[in-house]
């Protein structure tokens, strides 16, 4: 199967539709599939439900989809540093489902592994557990969380080979691996594509069987803030 496509637009051709559910990798602005996000913006696909650690910033990452009001609902752990997110949420223009970070990652991993749900202590007794089933194990209360199964996964990796095996670099190995596995289709953008067989099998983070389409591109790699320290 030919997995390599020439552009983000061509890699998403035939996959996008209004009202779809997308799982997106990345943490803050680290390891986000910025090229694919921008292609979704240009496509104008709307009423999206997106599961991602956060929603980028106002002019970058998933924030560009918020700006065009293409997102109907966010399933997130962190919503800071995005003024438009706050505005839309407080004005009831955007639905929000809060998930603790570990729970969200495990929901993606579970969905990719075919696990319908799991029990966790995280969030018990808080708004996170409201309306959810709870159960006692060994005298402690756990809340039932469901696995995430998305229509589409979009992720960003450092390297891929031509069969789709992915390697993530350092902190970009955050939500990307579980997000890659939980979509019916996964499209990955990478910095470099190498020949099949040239990656050390022990260094592969996501097997190519999960990856359906690949693009190679140049990335802006923004950071959220810069910390400076005066010389002593």
Secondary structure, DSSP 8 states (H G I E B T S, - for coil): ---B-SSHHHHTTTT--TT-EEEE--BTTBT--HHHHHHHHHHT--SEEEE-S---BTTBTTHHHHHTT-EEEEEES--TT-HHHHHHHHTTSSEEEE--HHHHHHHHHHHHTT--EEEESTTTTSGGGTTS-EEEETTEEEEEEE---EEEEEEEEEEEETT--EE--GGGSSSHHHHHHSEEEEEEEEEEEE-TT-S-GGG-SB-GGG--EEEE-------S--------
